[in-house]
């Protein structure tokens, strides 16, 4: 178990060390600066050698991927070894060219180690921005999904019910050309904010495990008013009622229902109920807050934002 505690220390350190001061500003949102973190990890791990260099975009960290790896069954094989010879952050890589004629962007993809890759940043924010904007593109023919969330809070938190403001963006696949996105931020109170939490999660299509598809993210910033093209099918009537308290009903207009999933704003799959069209889903176990529902119906991937209000 000697490697687990240092890894968790580095995880906590990443949450606290990527902060800027002043107005609300994304650190290295253009992904032009990448940093070799191998020595930092090895210093915390003592005499364990990491054979694959850890290169990360400055200001960003792959937090949830690291958690999934550290607590996986296969990682136990490395706990008493002298080397770690797996690519811990292989799903987050430098990509070129960037969206606006720049050199680099960030590539996100699952790999043979885990099916998800995330990119996470905590930064100080002394104002209330209207939206988080940026560019993305998708290379491949699978149905990989990209979830992007932004939370504004009084202090660092991952609980949606503690957020002063939040926004969410979901897409399944997309164009191979850079496409602008905008995540409007909805504010829940008049409280001041001092922290922004930004998270991107790419999840591989489970039906195409061997796919080499990936997403690319670039030019992430706080702002607003950019044209938006979305490649997920949003359906405001997928579930009702919305907001909901304890149960929701799936639309009876669907020809078929292959899979139903509900995610929280941190990208965690919180429910995966088996339900037919027109059926009910019990959501009484979910804390109040904002969620994302996803229904696969044949070749369609339908998405809806769901509010649980109590």
MIKERO-705616 format. One record per residue: residue in one letter; x, y, z of N, C-alpha, C in turn; residue number from 1. Coordinates in steps of 0.05 Angstrom, whole numbers. Layout:
BEGIN
code,nX,nY,nZ,caX,caY,caZ,cX,cY,cZ,pos
A,X,Y,Z,X,Y,Z,X,Y,Z,NUM
...
//
This chain:
BEGIN
code,nX,nY,nZ,caX,caY,caZ,cX,cY,cZ,pos
X,16,-24,0,0,0,0,17,25,0,1
X,43,23,-2,60,46,1,56,67,-20,2
X,46,60,-44,43,79,-66,17,94,-65,3
X,-3,83,-51,-30,95,-52,-31,122,-38,4
X,-19,124,-14,-20,149,1,-6,172,-14,5
X,18,168,-24,31,189,-40,15,198,-64,6
X,2,179,-78,-14,186,-101,-37,203,-93,7
X,-50,196,-70,-73,212,-61,-63,240,-52,8
X,-39,241,-40,-28,267,-33,-24,285,-58,9
X,-14,273,-79,-10,288,-104,-37,297,-116,10
X,-57,280,-112,-84,287,-121,-94,311,-106,11
X,-91,311,-80,-100,334,-64,-83,359,-71,12
X,-57,355,-74,-40,377,-82,-49,390,-108,13
X,-58,373,-127,-66,384,-153,-91,402,-150,14
X,-108,395,-131,-132,411,-127,-125,439,-116,15
X,-104,441,-101,-98,465,-87,-76,482,-101,16
X,-62,471,-120,-38,484,-131,-43,497,-158,17
X,-66,495,-169,-71,505,-196,-87,531,-195,18
X,-83,547,-175,-99,571,-172,-84,596,-180,19
X,-99,613,-194,-90,640,-201,-104,659,-183,20
X,-97,685,-184,-109,704,-167,-118,728,-184,21
X,-141,741,-175,-151,763,-190,-178,755,-202,22
X,-183,764,-227,-209,758,-240,-210,729,-248,23
X,-234,722,-258,-239,694,-266,-224,688,-292,24
X,-205,671,-291,-188,666,-314,-180,636,-314,25
X,-183,624,-337,-175,596,-340,-144,596,-344,26
X,-131,579,-329,-102,577,-331,-95,559,-355,27
X,-78,569,-373,-69,554,-396,-92,542,-412,28
X,-113,558,-416,-136,548,-431,-131,543,-460,29
X,-108,553,-470,-100,547,-498,-82,522,-500,30
X,-74,511,-477,-58,486,-476,-32,488,-491,31
X,-20,512,-490,6,516,-503,29,508,-486,32
X,25,507,-459,46,500,-441,41,473,-428,33
X,61,455,-431,59,428,-420,84,424,-401,34
X,80,410,-379,100,407,-358,106,378,-353,35
X,132,371,-350,140,344,-343,138,342,-312,36
X,119,325,-303,114,321,-275,126,296,-264,37
X,142,282,-280,153,256,-272,169,258,-246,38
X,187,278,-244,204,281,-220,187,287,-195,39
X,166,302,-199,148,309,-176,135,283,-165,40
X,125,266,-183,113,242,-174,133,223,-161,41
X,157,220,-174,177,202,-163,187,212,-136,42
X,188,238,-131,197,249,-106,178,241,-84,43
X,152,240,-90,132,233,-70,131,202,-66,44
X,138,187,-86,136,158,-85,162,146,-73,45
X,181,162,-67,206,151,-55,223,138,-75,46
X,228,112,-72,246,98,-90,232,83,-113,47
X,207,90,-118,193,78,-141,199,95,-166,48
X,207,81,-188,214,95,-213,190,93,-232,49
X,182,115,-244,161,116,-264,174,116,-291,50
X,169,95,-306,184,91,-331,172,107,-355,51
X,147,114,-353,134,130,-374,132,159,-365,52
X,144,178,-378,143,206,-369,114,216,-366,53
X,109,232,-346,83,244,-340,84,273,-350,54
X,72,278,-373,71,305,-385,42,314,-384,55
X,37,336,-370,10,347,-367,9,376,-375,56
X,-14,385,-384,-17,414,-390,-16,430,-364,57
X,0,451,-364,3,467,-339,-24,477,-330,58
X,-29,474,-304,-55,483,-292,-77,462,-293,59
X,-72,440,-306,-93,419,-308,-82,393,-297,60
X,-101,376,-289,-94,350,-277,-115,329,-285,61
X,-108,304,-287,-126,283,-294,-134,268,-268,62
X,-152,280,-253,-157,271,-225,-172,245,-224,63
X,-194,243,-238,-212,220,-236,-200,195,-249,64
X,-184,200,-270,-170,177,-282,-150,166,-262,65
X,-135,183,-248,-116,174,-229,-130,158,-206,66
X,-153,168,-197,-168,154,-176,-175,126,-185,67
X,-186,124,-210,-195,98,-220,-171,79,-223,68
X,-148,89,-231,-125,72,-233,-115,62,-206,69
X,-112,81,-187,-100,75,-161,-117,54,-146,70
X,-143,55,-149,-161,37,-135,-170,13,-152,71
X,-157,9,-175,-163,-14,-192,-149,-39,-182,72
X,-159,-62,-190,-147,-87,-182,-119,-90,-193,73
X,-115,-82,-219,-89,-87,-231,-67,-70,-218,74
X,-74,-47,-206,-53,-30,-194,-40,-42,-170,75
X,-54,-62,-158,-42,-75,-134,-15,-88,-141,76
X,-12,-96,-166,13,-109,-174,37,-90,-172,77
X,32,-64,-172,54,-44,-171,60,-34,-143,78
X,43,-41,-123,46,-30,-97,72,-37,-83,79
X,82,-61,-88,107,-70,-76,130,-72,-96,80
X,126,-60,-119,147,-61,-140,165,-37,-139,81
X,187,-38,-153,206,-16,-154,201,3,-177,82
X,184,-5,-196,178,11,-219,148,11,-225,83
X,138,32,-237,111,33,-248,114,37,-278,84
X,107,17,-293,112,17,-322,86,19,-338,85
X,66,33,-327,42,38,-342,40,68,-347,86
X,26,76,-368,23,104,-375,-1,115,-358,87
X,6,127,-335,-14,136,-317,-33,156,-329,88
X,-23,174,-346,-39,195,-357,-40,194,-388,89
X,-39,169,-398,-38,166,-427,-62,176,-442,90
X,-84,179,-428,-108,188,-441,-110,218,-445,91
X,-91,233,-432,-90,262,-435,-63,269,-448,92
X,-64,278,-473,-39,281,-489,-40,308,-504,93
X,-16,316,-512,-13,340,-528,-22,333,-557,94
X,-36,352,-569,-46,348,-596,-39,373,-612,95
X,-34,369,-637,-28,392,-655,-41,388,-682,96
X,-50,410,-695,-49,438,-686,-72,445,-668,97
X,-71,470,-657,-93,480,-641,-115,491,-658,98
X,-136,501,-644,-160,510,-658,-157,535,-674,99
X,-142,554,-664,-141,581,-676,-113,587,-688,100
X,-101,566,-701,-75,570,-712,-52,568,-693,101
X,-58,560,-668,-37,556,-647,-24,529,-651,102
X,-4,524,-635,12,499,-638,-3,475,-626,103
X,-15,478,-602,-24,455,-588,-53,457,-578,104
X,-64,434,-572,-90,431,-558,-87,406,-540,105
X,-109,399,-527,-109,376,-509,-126,353,-520,106
X,-114,330,-522,-128,306,-532,-137,289,-509,107
X,-162,281,-509,-174,264,-487,-185,239,-499,108
X,-177,216,-488,-187,190,-497,-183,169,-476,109
X,-201,150,-474,-196,127,-458,-175,110,-471,110
X,-164,90,-457,-144,73,-469,-148,45,-458,111
X,-127,28,-461,-129,0,-452,-129,-2,-422,112
X,-121,20,-408,-120,18,-379,-147,24,-367,113
X,-159,47,-373,-186,54,-364,-201,67,-388,114
X,-228,66,-387,-244,75,-409,-249,105,-408,115
X,-241,119,-387,-246,148,-385,-220,163,-382,116
X,-221,188,-390,-199,207,-384,-212,234,-378,117
X,-201,247,-357,-212,273,-350,-190,294,-349,118
X,-199,319,-349,-181,342,-348,-194,361,-329,119
X,-180,368,-307,-192,381,-284,-176,405,-276,120
X,-190,427,-269,-176,451,-260,-192,465,-238,121
X,-178,474,-217,-190,491,-197,-175,518,-198,122
X,-189,540,-202,-177,566,-204,-193,586,-189,123
X,-180,607,-180,-194,628,-165,-210,644,-185,124
X,-232,655,-175,-251,670,-192,-265,691,-175,125
X,-259,716,-180,-270,737,-164,-294,751,-177,126
X,-306,739,-197,-329,751,-210,-348,729,-218,127
X,-370,736,-231,-391,717,-239,-393,717,-269,128
X,-377,700,-283,-377,699,-312,-404,688,-323,129
X,-410,696,-348,-435,687,-360,-433,658,-370,130
X,-409,650,-379,-407,624,-392,-378,615,-394,131
X,-374,589,-398,-348,578,-405,-349,571,-434,132
X,-329,580,-449,-329,575,-478,-303,561,-486,133
X,-303,551,-511,-279,538,-521,-285,525,-548,134
X,-267,508,-557,-270,493,-581,-266,463,-576,135
X,-279,446,-591,-275,418,-589,-278,405,-616,136
X,-266,382,-620,-271,366,-644,-269,336,-636,137
X,-279,319,-654,-279,290,-649,-268,276,-673,138
X,-249,258,-668,-237,242,-689,-245,213,-684,139
X,-259,201,-703,-267,173,-700,-296,169,-708,140
X,-304,143,-707,-331,137,-715,-347,122,-694,141
X,-337,122,-669,-351,109,-647,-371,129,-634,142
X,-384,121,-613,-403,138,-599,-391,146,-572,143
X,-366,156,-572,-354,166,-547,-369,191,-538,144
X,-369,196,-512,-383,219,-502,-364,238,-488,145
X,-371,264,-489,-355,284,-475,-374,300,-457,146
X,-367,300,-431,-382,316,-411,-364,338,-401,147
X,-374,363,-403,-359,386,-393,-377,400,-372,148
X,-366,406,-349,-381,420,-328,-364,442,-317,149
X,-377,463,-307,-364,485,-293,-381,492,-269,150
X,-368,495,-246,-381,502,-221,-368,526,-210,151
X,-384,545,-200,-374,569,-186,-383,566,-156,152
X,-364,570,-138,-370,566,-110,-354,585,-92,153
X,-361,585,-66,-347,601,-46,-320,589,-38,154
X,-318,563,-42,-293,549,-36,-293,523,-52,155
X,-271,509,-54,-270,484,-70,-290,464,-60,156
X,-306,453,-78,-326,433,-72,-331,417,-97,157
X,-340,392,-93,-349,376,-116,-379,369,-112,158
X,-392,382,-93,-420,377,-88,-437,398,-102,159
X,-454,389,-120,-470,408,-136,-489,425,-118,160
X,-497,414,-95,-516,429,-78,-501,451,-63,161
X,-474,452,-64,-459,474,-52,-451,495,-72,162
X,-458,491,-97,-449,509,-118,-466,535,-118,163
X,-453,557,-123,-467,583,-127,-477,584,-156,164
X,-462,573,-175,-470,572,-203,-459,547,-216,165
X,-472,539,-238,-462,515,-252,-471,516,-281,166
X,-457,500,-297,-464,496,-325,-455,469,-334,167
X,-468,458,-355,-461,432,-365,-464,430,-395,168
X,-447,415,-408,-447,410,-437,-441,381,-441,169
X,-458,368,-459,-454,340,-465,-456,337,-495,170
X,-438,321,-506,-440,314,-534,-431,285,-538,171
X,-442,272,-558,-435,245,-566,-423,246,-594,172
X,-397,240,-596,-384,243,-622,-383,273,-630,173
X,-382,278,-656,-381,306,-665,-366,309,-691,174
X,-361,333,-699,-347,339,-724,-317,335,-720,175
X,-304,329,-742,-275,327,-742,-262,354,-746,176
X,-278,375,-749,-268,402,-750,-272,416,-723,177
X,-255,434,-716,-258,448,-691,-285,463,-691,178
X,-300,459,-669,-327,470,-666,-329,485,-640,179
X,-339,510,-640,-342,524,-615,-364,513,-597,180
X,-359,515,-571,-380,508,-552,-383,530,-532,181
X,-406,532,-520,-411,551,-499,-428,538,-477,182
X,-419,541,-452,-433,529,-429,-444,553,-413,183
X,-469,560,-416,-481,581,-400,-481,573,-370,184
X,-475,593,-353,-473,587,-324,-499,598,-311,185
X,-513,580,-298,-538,587,-283,-531,591,-254,186
X,-538,614,-244,-532,621,-216,-556,615,-198,187
X,-550,603,-175,-571,594,-157,-576,614,-134,188
X,-557,632,-129,-559,651,-107,-543,676,-114,189
X,-545,696,-96,-530,721,-99,-504,720,-84,190
X,-496,697,-74,-471,695,-59,-447,702,-77,191
X,-427,714,-65,-402,718,-81,-388,692,-86,192
X,-372,691,-107,-356,667,-113,-326,674,-111,193
X,-310,653,-105,-281,657,-105,-267,634,-118,194
X,-282,613,-127,-270,589,-138,-285,580,-162,195
X,-271,572,-183,-283,559,-207,-272,531,-210,196
X,-289,512,-214,-280,484,-218,-289,476,-246,197
X,-270,468,-263,-275,461,-291,-268,432,-295,198
X,-285,417,-308,-280,389,-312,-289,380,-340,199
X,-271,366,-354,-278,353,-379,-274,323,-375,200
X,-294,307,-383,-291,277,-381,-298,265,-408,201
X,-279,250,-419,-284,234,-444,-288,205,-436,202
X,-310,193,-446,-316,165,-440,-318,149,-466,203
X,-303,127,-467,-304,111,-491,-331,97,-495,204
X,-338,93,-520,-362,77,-527,-357,48,-518,205
X,-373,38,-499,-367,10,-490,-372,-11,-511,206
X,-386,-5,-532,-391,-25,-553,-368,-26,-573,207
X,-349,-7,-571,-327,-6,-590,-301,-2,-574,208
X,-295,-22,-558,-272,-20,-539,-245,-17,-554,209
X,-243,-26,-579,-218,-24,-593,-216,1,-610,210
X,-235,18,-608,-235,43,-624,-212,61,-615,211
X,-201,76,-634,-180,95,-628,-190,124,-629,212
X,-216,127,-625,-229,153,-627,-220,171,-603,213
X,-222,197,-607,-215,215,-585,-227,243,-590,214
X,-228,258,-568,-237,286,-568,-212,304,-566,215
X,-215,329,-576,-194,349,-573,-208,374,-562,216
X,-195,386,-542,-206,410,-529,-185,433,-532,217
X,-195,457,-537,-176,479,-540,-190,506,-534,218
X,-174,526,-527,-182,554,-524,-205,557,-503,219
X,-202,544,-480,-222,545,-459,-219,572,-444,220
X,-241,586,-441,-240,612,-428,-268,619,-417,221
X,-269,638,-399,-294,648,-390,-302,672,-408,222
X,-327,672,-416,-337,692,-434,-365,687,-442,223
X,-371,687,-468,-398,682,-477,-402,690,-506,224
X,-426,685,-516,-435,695,-542,-418,684,-565,225
X,-414,657,-565,-402,645,-589,-422,627,-602,226
X,-421,623,-629,-440,605,-642,-435,577,-633,227
X,-456,561,-629,-454,535,-617,-465,514,-637,228
X,-450,493,-642,-460,470,-656,-457,446,-638,229
X,-479,431,-635,-479,408,-616,-486,383,-631,230
X,-472,361,-625,-476,336,-639,-490,315,-622,231
X,-500,323,-599,-518,306,-584,-546,315,-590,232
X,-565,297,-588,-593,304,-593,-606,311,-566,233
X,-610,337,-561,-623,346,-537,-653,342,-539,234
X,-665,333,-519,-694,328,-519,-705,338,-492,235
X,-718,361,-492,-728,373,-467,-751,357,-455,236
X,-762,338,-471,-785,323,-462,-778,293,-459,237
X,-752,288,-456,-743,260,-453,-754,248,-427,238
X,-751,262,-405,-762,254,-379,-780,276,-369,239
X,-800,269,-355,-818,288,-341,-827,276,-315,240
X,-833,293,-295,-831,322,-295,-801,330,-292,241
X,-796,355,-298,-769,366,-295,-772,396,-289,242
X,-766,404,-265,-754,391,-242,-771,368,-231,243
X,-757,349,-218,-770,325,-207,-763,322,-177,244
X,-779,306,-163,-775,302,-135,-765,273,-129,245
X,-781,254,-137,-774,226,-130,-776,206,-153,246
X,-792,212,-173,-794,195,-197,-796,212,-222,247
X,-786,200,-244,-789,213,-270,-799,191,-290,248
X,-813,200,-310,-824,182,-330,-811,186,-357,249
X,-803,164,-369,-790,165,-395,-811,169,-417,250
X,-804,185,-436,-823,191,-458,-832,166,-472,251
X,-857,165,-479,-868,142,-493,-866,145,-524,252
X,-853,167,-533,-850,172,-561,-826,157,-573,253
X,-810,145,-557,-786,131,-567,-794,104,-580,254
X,-780,98,-602,-785,72,-615,-774,49,-599,255
X,-751,54,-586,-738,33,-570,-721,46,-549,256
X,-714,31,-528,-697,41,-507,-675,19,-502,257
X,-650,26,-509,-628,7,-506,-613,11,-480,258
X,-611,36,-471,-596,42,-447,-604,69,-436,259
X,-606,70,-409,-612,95,-395,-590,99,-374,260
X,-579,124,-374,-558,131,-355,-563,158,-344,261
X,-557,162,-318,-559,188,-306,-532,195,-293,262
X,-521,218,-299,-495,227,-290,-498,252,-272,263
X,-480,254,-252,-479,280,-238,-459,298,-252,264
X,-456,322,-242,-440,342,-256,-410,337,-255,265
X,-402,318,-238,-374,310,-238,-368,286,-256,266
X,-388,278,-272,-384,257,-291,-388,229,-280,267
X,-398,227,-255,-402,201,-243,-428,189,-252,268
X,-428,164,-260,-453,150,-267,-467,143,-241,269
X,-490,156,-236,-503,152,-210,-527,133,-212,270
X,-539,130,-235,-560,111,-239,-559,100,-267,271
X,-565,74,-270,-567,61,-296,-591,42,-296,272
X,-615,54,-294,-639,37,-291,-647,22,-316,273
X,-660,0,-313,-672,-14,-335,-701,-5,-337,274
X,-708,8,-359,-734,19,-361,-743,18,-390,275
X,-769,13,-395,-780,13,-421,-792,41,-427,276
X,-798,46,-453,-810,72,-459,-836,75,-444,277
X,-840,99,-433,-863,104,-418,-861,96,-389,278
X,-839,83,-382,-836,73,-354,-825,94,-335,279
X,-826,88,-309,-817,107,-289,-789,99,-278,280
X,-775,119,-269,-748,115,-258,-749,127,-229,281
X,-741,112,-210,-739,121,-182,-714,137,-178,282
X,-716,163,-172,-693,180,-168,-691,190,-139,283
X,-706,176,-121,-707,186,-93,-681,184,-79,284
X,-662,168,-90,-636,166,-77,-617,188,-85,285
X,-624,205,-104,-606,226,-114,-610,251,-97,286
X,-588,263,-88,-589,289,-74,-599,310,-94,287
X,-610,332,-83,-620,353,-101,-596,366,-115,288
X,-601,374,-140,-580,385,-156,-586,380,-186,289
X,-565,385,-203,-568,383,-232,-555,357,-241,290
X,-568,343,-259,-558,318,-270,-561,318,-300,291
X,-548,299,-313,-550,295,-342,-561,267,-347,292
X,-583,265,-362,-594,239,-369,-586,233,-398,293
X,-580,208,-403,-573,199,-430,-588,174,-437,294
X,-601,173,-459,-616,150,-468,-607,142,-496,295
X,-598,117,-499,-591,107,-525,-615,93,-537,296
X,-624,103,-560,-648,92,-574,-640,86,-602,297
X,-632,60,-607,-622,53,-634,-597,68,-639,298
X,-596,83,-662,-572,98,-669,-573,127,-658,299
X,-593,133,-641,-595,160,-630,-585,160,-601,300
X,-571,181,-594,-562,186,-567,-576,212,-557,301
X,-595,209,-540,-612,231,-531,-603,240,-503,302
X,-602,266,-499,-591,278,-475,-611,299,-464,303
X,-614,300,-438,-630,320,-425,-618,327,-398,304
X,-619,353,-391,-611,362,-364,-635,357,-346,305
X,-629,346,-322,-650,340,-303,-644,354,-277,306
X,-664,367,-266,-661,380,-240,-677,364,-219,307
X,-663,356,-198,-676,343,-175,-679,364,-153,308
X,-704,370,-147,-710,392,-128,-727,382,-105,309
X,-717,386,-81,-733,378,-58,-734,400,-37,310
//
